[in-house]
Amino acid sequence: MYCKCFLHIDYHFFWCFSVSKISNSKSIENSIYMIAPAQQSNLQNQLNNDFQQLLQDLKTTEKLLSLENYRTVTLEQLNNYLRNNPIENNHFGLLSHFYIDYEINRLVPARMVVYGKEIVVAKIAELVGDWIKWTPNIGGRGTTSQGAFILGANRDVRMPDVAYTPKNINRSLNEKQKWTYQGETFAPTFVVEVDTLIGSGSQRNNLDIKMKQDYFPNVSQKLTIGYFVRLGD
């Protein structure tokens, strides 16, 4: 069982992202015209096919993708397209920019949260931090949406707006679990998702699925509490 908590705020929010531009990224299109004309058509077709496949995969993926699987697509090309054509993903939200984490060689969405939402998230995170401080016998650590959790056998990526990991779990983590995305999976026991739950932009169904299918099924480290916080009118 999980709880749904509704907090009324006088503004809405949306997801957007920022990007760290890779200066050495080279455009495949510019390279096409440096080769024999007979090969230009084939390369352009491959570029189009890889690019369309990447866009389709970004709509449904639950994992971090690698550009190595889309050989003719560059990071610059992807971000230029997404600047005016963001993609909605049920798990990662609105995708409009990426950077590459070279440690794992994966595309990572660069999250930039609007001011209104961050006020709410910061306050909830502060309260969680106060609770941790006031209950030293329980302890633990709190994280915000930059803290990614790799969950389940499929190693799906989830970034709750606020999360709490108990002291016993936190102390059992090794360096690989703390500082990379490649360690053994573990889950928080408390999460908060802040989103629009009313109107045409409602994310209620997506969040409901995320709570039930992503966070709660983790048998080894079972989540105990999850909250929805509504930004509405």
Secondary structure, DSSP 8 states (H G I E B T S, - for coil): ---------SS---EEE-----TT---HHHHHTTS-HHHHHHHHHHHHHHHHHHHHHHHH-SS---GGGSTT--HHHHHHHHHHS-EEETTTEEE--EEEETTTTEEEE-EEE-HHHHHHHHHHHHHHHHHHHH-TTT--EEEETT--EEETTTTEEE--SEEEE-HHHHHH--HHHHH-S-S-----SEEEEEE--SSTT--HHHHHHIIIIIITT-STT---EEEEEE---
